[in-house]
Amino acid sequence: MSTEHKMLVFSAREYDREFLTKSAKKNGIELKFVEARLDEETARLAEGYKAICIFVNDLGNEAVIDKLASVGVKFIALRCAGFNNVDLKAAEKHKICVARVPAYSPYAVSEHTVGLMLALNRKIHRAHMRVRDGNFALNGLLGFDMHGKTVGVIGTGRIGALTAKALLLGFGCKIIAYDKFENDELKDLGVTYGSLEDVYAKSDIISLHCPLMPETYHLVSSETIPKMKKGVMIINTSRGALIDAAAAIEALKAGQIGAMGLDVYEEEADLFFEDLSNRVITDDVFARMLTMPNVIITGHQAYFTREALNNIADTTMGNVLSFFGGKGCENAVFCDRIRKSKRMIKK
């Protein structure tokens, strides 16, 4: 088969192999999988491949891009929506096209988001462990009715909008949202838009659904947490660095944050997607959060449904075929980078 239709897949797990292989066979693309994460050392593995495929925790900084260019890489296929781990200026300098999967299953992430809220509110994780030990006492498991509570949704792109609808229509919550680009459909349903200050001040629960960029870095911090309701629940299924975890720990200790559900973490690259059960976790901030009964952390699995993995695989292969076919790529980051950089909130 021509090298024009070969691609190297970094950070490949068993499920990646299953879904990507099935889609690649349909599209006549030959894949080679490596478990290694892309970084300055492993970039050399891409020699002989014009296309590579990477995931959220693969490193695509300037040094890595320089090495990829030196071995002949012309196309980087991200099998995810975010692209903050790739230095786009370096990619442009070397004329390396970068494409992503803008929407795979917003339902998957939205449903996981609501699941974290329910688990934290009704202490389902704690109740499960008690019952396994034969402890059926209810002390310490008191929750609250979601109905009538105010949920702040920061970012009302596809995932944020679905989360808002589920909470509004399914649970009877009041929704106050923030996005520079307001969603008219949500407004017609009764969602109220306000400033970030409004969201902080009025929300019983805050759910984050925005990309990582300079404007959103540490959106939850020692400066913004005091503006929130005492005992607020915070959910993040978007990007880890939206939350300053050290500041959140102090707020959890003080009771300013009442509960926190995370599917992402700022320093997750050396933790998530690996089996570390036989090792000591050396990240003291992460380890401290794990000790807190009002914190639930999942390992970047919100997207992890069969439907989502099928969509990711098919879109990724479509991106590769479009590039190799010289047709351009509608999901190329370069095509819309300037426009999207003007949006503060979009998922």
Secondary structure per residue as TSV (DSSP state, phi and psi in degrees):
chain	resnum	aa	ss	phi	psi
A	1	M	-	360.0	144.7
A	2	S	-	-63.3	142.9
A	3	T	G	-63.6	-14.9
A	4	E	G	-65.9	-19.3
A	5	H	G	-119.5	34.1
A	6	K	E	-114.9	145.4
A	7	M	E	-143.7	139.8
A	8	L	E	-98.0	130.3
A	9	V	E	-109.3	116.0
A	10	F	S	-87.4	160.9
A	11	S	S	52.8	40.3
A	12	A	-	-82.8	126.6
A	13	R	-	-109.2	174.2
A	14	E	H	-56.6	-42.1
A	15	Y	H	-70.4	-32.1
A	16	D	H	-62.5	-45.2
A	17	R	H	-59.8	-44.1
A	18	E	H	-60.1	-53.3
A	19	F	H	-78.7	-39.7
A	20	L	H	-67.9	-39.0
A	21	T	H	-63.2	-44.1
A	22	K	H	-59.8	-43.7
A	23	S	H	-72.4	-37.0
A	24	A	H	-63.9	-39.6
A	25	K	H	-62.4	-39.3
A	26	K	H	-64.8	-30.1
A	27	N	H	-104.5	5.8
A	28	G	T	68.3	35.7
A	29	I	-	-113.1	132.6
A	30	E	E	-93.2	128.9
A	31	L	E	-115.2	144.5
A	32	K	E	-122.9	133.1
A	33	F	E	-108.1	138.2
A	34	V	-	-131.0	140.1
A	35	E	-	-76.3	-19.6
A	36	A	S	-61.6	144.7
A	37	R	-	-81.7	140.7
A	38	L	-	-67.1	126.6
A	39	D	S	-154.1	-170.0
A	40	E	T	-62.8	-32.7
A	41	E	T	-78.9	-41.8
A	42	T	G	-84.0	-10.0
A	43	A	G	-56.8	-28.6
A	44	R	G	-63.5	-22.1
A	45	L	G	-64.9	-17.5
A	46	A	G	-81.4	0.1
A	47	E	T	-59.9	130.1
A	48	G	T	94.6	-2.0
A	49	Y	-	-119.0	129.3
A	50	K	S	-83.2	-19.5
A	51	A	E	-128.1	138.8
A	52	I	E	-129.6	159.6
A	53	C	E	-125.7	130.2
A	54	I	E	-131.6	168.2
A	55	F	-	-123.5	-172.1
A	56	V	T	-61.6	-33.7
A	57	N	T	-101.3	8.0
A	58	D	S	-74.2	146.2
A	59	L	-	-96.1	124.0
A	60	G	B	-126.6	47.1
A	61	N	-	-76.2	-177.9
A	62	E	H	-59.7	-42.4
A	63	A	H	-63.5	-39.9
A	64	V	H	-67.7	-44.5
A	65	I	H	-60.7	-40.8
A	66	D	H	-58.7	-42.8
A	67	K	H	-70.1	-38.7
A	68	L	H	-62.0	-42.4
A	69	A	H	-63.3	-37.5
A	70	S	H	-67.6	-22.2
A	71	V	T	-101.7	6.2
A	72	G	T	99.4	10.4
A	73	V	-	-71.0	133.4
A	74	K	-	-120.0	-11.2
A	75	F	E	-145.4	130.5
A	76	I	E	-116.7	116.0
A	77	A	E	-100.0	113.3
A	78	L	E	-86.1	124.9
A	79	R	S	-94.0	49.2
A	80	C	S	-160.5	173.9
A	81	A	S	-86.3	-39.5
A	82	G	-	-77.0	153.0
A	83	F	-	-136.4	21.1
A	84	N	T	-69.7	-12.4
A	85	N	T	-88.8	3.9
A	86	V	B	-117.3	130.2
A	87	D	-	-78.4	100.1
A	88	L	H	-69.2	-32.4
A	89	K	H	-64.5	-40.9
A	90	A	H	-66.3	-40.0
A	91	A	H	-63.5	-42.6
A	92	E	H	-64.1	-40.0
A	93	K	H	-57.8	-38.6
A	94	H	T	-95.2	6.4
A	95	K	T	57.0	39.6
A	96	I	-	-96.3	119.1
A	97	C	E	-75.9	139.4
A	98	V	E	-122.7	124.5
A	99	A	E	-125.5	156.9
A	100	R	-	-133.4	-178.6
A	101	V	-	-113.0	94.6
A	102	P	S	-65.7	-29.7
A	103	A	-	-147.8	117.3
A	104	Y	S	-111.4	-53.9
A	105	S	-	-158.0	88.0
A	106	P	H	-60.9	-24.1
A	107	Y	H	-64.1	-39.8
A	108	A	H	-58.5	-49.8
A	109	V	H	-69.5	-40.8
A	110	S	H	-61.5	-45.0
A	111	E	H	-65.0	-38.9
A	112	H	H	-65.1	-38.3
A	113	T	H	-58.7	-49.5
A	114	V	H	-65.9	-35.8
A	115	G	H	-60.6	-41.4
A	116	L	H	-62.9	-41.1
A	117	M	H	-59.0	-48.3
A	118	L	H	-65.8	-42.0
A	119	A	H	-62.9	-42.5
A	120	L	H	-68.7	-44.1
A	121	N	H	-62.9	-49.2
A	122	R	T	-95.0	9.6
A	123	K	T	54.3	40.1
A	124	I	H	-62.7	-38.6
A	125	H	H	-63.2	-39.9
A	126	R	H	-72.8	-40.6
A	127	A	H	-62.5	-40.0
A	128	H	H	-59.7	-46.7
A	129	M	H	-66.8	-37.1
A	130	R	H	-62.4	-48.3
A	131	V	H	-62.6	-37.9
A	132	R	H	-60.5	-29.0
A	133	D	T	-93.1	7.3
A	134	G	T	78.2	16.0
A	135	N	-	-101.8	111.8
A	136	F	-	-108.1	15.5
A	137	A	-	-68.7	146.5
A	138	L	-	-100.4	-6.1
A	139	N	T	-56.5	132.4
A	140	G	T	85.5	0.9
A	141	L	-	-108.8	12.6
A	142	L	-	-66.8	130.3
A	143	G	-	-114.9	-159.9
A	144	F	-	-140.8	157.5
A	145	D	-	-68.6	129.3
A	146	M	-	-68.7	-33.3
A	147	H	T	-55.4	127.2
A	148	G	T	88.0	-10.6
A	149	K	-	-78.4	154.1
A	150	T	E	-96.2	123.9
A	151	V	E	-112.4	125.9
A	152	G	E	-92.2	121.6
A	153	V	E	-110.0	111.9
A	154	I	E	-98.1	105.4
A	155	G	-	103.2	111.5
A	156	T	-	-119.6	46.1
A	157	G	S	-73.9	-153.9
A	158	R	H	-58.2	-50.1
A	159	I	H	-71.3	-46.3
A	160	G	H	-60.6	-40.0
A	161	A	H	-65.2	-43.8
A	162	L	H	-64.3	-38.7
A	163	T	H	-64.0	-43.5
A	164	A	H	-61.1	-44.0
A	165	K	H	-63.2	-43.8
A	166	A	I	-61.0	-41.8
A	167	L	I	-74.9	-37.5
A	168	L	I	-71.7	-52.8
A	169	L	I	-85.2	-32.3
A	170	G	I	-86.7	-33.1
A	171	F	H	-117.0	-11.1
A	172	G	-	75.5	28.3
A	173	C	-	-78.5	158.3
A	174	K	E	-91.8	135.2
A	175	I	E	-116.2	125.0
A	176	I	E	-116.4	127.4
A	177	A	E	-120.6	157.2
A	178	Y	E	-130.4	128.7
A	179	D	-	-165.2	137.8
A	180	K	S	-64.0	-23.1
A	181	F	S	-116.9	103.0
A	182	E	-	-74.6	145.9
A	183	N	-	-95.8	110.8
A	184	D	H	-63.6	-35.1
A	185	E	H	-62.1	-43.1
A	186	L	H	-64.8	-39.9
A	187	K	H	-62.4	-39.2
A	188	D	H	-64.8	-28.5
A	189	L	H	-81.2	-12.9
A	190	G	T	115.4	5.9
A	191	V	-	-73.3	134.1
A	192	T	E	-101.5	131.9
A	193	Y	E	-96.9	144.2
A	194	G	-	-150.1	-172.7
A	195	S	-	-80.9	168.9
A	196	L	H	-58.8	-36.8
A	197	E	H	-60.9	-39.7
A	198	D	H	-63.7	-44.8
A	199	V	H	-61.1	-46.5
A	200	Y	H	-59.5	-44.4
A	201	A	H	-75.5	-30.8
A	202	K	H	-104.7	-12.4
A	203	S	-	-88.7	134.5
A	204	D	S	-81.3	-31.3
A	205	I	E	-132.2	137.9
A	206	I	E	-121.1	126.8
A	207	S	E	-119.2	127.8
A	208	L	E	-97.9	127.3
A	209	H	-	-141.0	54.9
A	210	C	-	-133.9	159.4
A	211	P	-	-77.0	167.0
A	212	L	-	-92.4	119.2
A	213	M	S	-151.5	172.2
A	214	P	T	-52.5	-37.5
A	215	E	T	-71.0	-23.4
A	216	T	T	-107.4	-3.1
A	217	Y	T	-59.3	127.4
A	218	H	T	50.6	51.4
A	219	L	S	-59.6	-34.6
A	220	V	B	-102.9	111.0
A	221	S	S	-146.4	-179.4
A	222	S	T	-64.2	-20.5
A	223	E	T	-84.0	-36.0
A	224	T	T	-92.9	-29.3
A	225	I	G	-58.7	-41.5
A	226	P	G	-62.8	-17.9
A	227	K	G	-80.1	-10.3
A	228	M	S	-89.6	162.4
A	229	K	-	-61.5	142.7
A	230	K	T	-65.6	130.3
A	231	G	T	87.6	12.0
A	232	V	E	-59.8	144.5
A	233	M	E	-96.1	133.6
A	234	I	E	-120.5	130.3
A	235	I	E	-120.9	133.1
A	236	N	E	-133.0	108.7
A	237	T	-	-117.3	22.9
A	238	S	S	-108.9	-84.5
A	239	R	-	-134.7	136.6
A	240	G	G	-58.8	-41.3
A	241	A	G	-76.0	5.4
A	242	L	G	-69.6	-20.6
A	243	I	B	-118.5	130.3
A	244	D	-	-80.9	99.7
A	245	A	H	-61.6	-37.8
A	246	A	H	-62.9	-41.7
A	247	A	H	-66.8	-37.7
A	248	A	H	-64.4	-37.6
A	249	I	H	-61.8	-45.1
A	250	E	H	-61.1	-39.1
A	251	A	H	-69.9	-34.5
A	252	L	H	-66.5	-41.2
A	253	K	H	-63.9	-35.4
A	254	A	H	-85.0	-9.8
A	255	G	T	85.8	0.9
A	256	Q	S	-66.5	-41.8
A	257	I	E	-97.3	123.6
A	258	G	E	-85.9	-28.6
A	259	A	E	-162.4	154.2
A	260	M	E	-146.4	131.5
A	261	G	E	-119.5	122.4
A	262	L	E	-123.9	133.2
A	263	D	S	-110.0	-3.5
A	264	V	-	-138.1	157.3
A	265	Y	-	-150.2	140.6
A	266	E	T	-55.7	-37.6
A	267	E	T	-108.5	37.2
A	268	E	G	-74.7	-16.7
A	269	A	G	-54.7	-35.0
A	270	D	G	-95.4	7.1
A	271	L	T	-120.7	-56.9
A	272	F	T	-72.6	153.4
A	273	F	T	72.2	11.8
A	274	E	S	-125.3	153.3
A	275	D	-	-91.6	103.4
A	276	L	-	-110.0	22.4
A	277	S	T	-65.3	-20.1
A	278	N	T	-102.4	11.6
A	279	R	S	-120.3	160.7
A	280	V	-	-87.0	127.7
A	281	I	-	-76.9	118.4
A	282	T	-	-92.2	-5.4
A	283	D	-	-79.4	103.0
A	284	D	H	-65.1	-34.2
A	285	V	H	-66.9	-47.9
A	286	F	H	-62.2	-45.0
A	287	A	H	-61.1	-37.0
A	288	R	H	-65.4	-41.1
A	289	M	H	-63.6	-35.6
A	290	L	H	-63.8	-22.6
A	291	T	T	-82.1	-11.5
A	292	M	-	-88.4	126.8
A	293	P	T	-69.9	-16.6
A	294	N	T	-102.6	22.4
A	295	V	E	-125.8	130.4
A	296	I	E	-119.3	129.2
A	297	I	E	-123.5	127.8
A	298	T	-	-115.5	153.4
A	299	G	-	-88.9	63.3
A	300	H	S	55.7	52.0
A	301	Q	-	-113.2	4.8
A	302	A	T	-58.3	-35.2
A	303	Y	T	-78.8	-9.4
A	304	F	-	-82.9	76.8
A	305	T	S	-127.7	160.5
A	306	R	H	-59.2	-41.8
A	307	E	H	-62.8	-43.1
A	308	A	H	-64.8	-43.3
A	309	L	H	-66.5	-35.6
A	310	N	H	-62.9	-45.4
A	311	N	H	-65.9	-40.9
A	312	I	H	-60.5	-46.8
A	313	A	H	-63.3	-47.2
A	314	D	H	-66.0	-41.6
A	315	T	H	-67.7	-40.2
A	316	T	H	-60.7	-45.8
A	317	M	H	-67.1	-35.3
A	318	G	H	-63.7	-39.6
A	319	N	H	-62.3	-42.9
A	320	V	H	-64.4	-46.2
A	321	L	H	-62.1	-40.9
A	322	S	H	-62.4	-42.2
A	323	F	H	-65.9	-50.0
A	324	F	H	-64.1	-29.5
A	325	G	T	-80.9	-1.9
A	326	G	T	70.2	20.7
A	327	K	S	-93.7	-0.1
A	328	G	-	80.6	-179.1
A	329	C	-	-145.6	118.8
A	330	E	T	-66.3	-19.9
A	331	N	T	-99.4	13.3
A	332	A	B	-69.0	131.3
A	333	V	H	-63.2	-36.6
A	334	F	H	-58.0	-35.5
A	335	C	H	-64.2	-30.4
A	336	D	H	-128.5	14.1
A	337	R	H	-60.5	-44.9
A	338	I	H	-65.0	-43.8
A	339	R	H	-63.6	-45.5
A	340	K	H	-70.0	-27.6
A	341	S	H	-66.6	-18.1
A	342	K	T	-83.4	-13.6
A	343	R	-	-92.6	127.5
A	344	M	S	-80.1	-34.9
A	345	I	-	-125.7	115.9
A	346	K	-	-164.7	133.2
A	347	K	-	-119.2	360.0
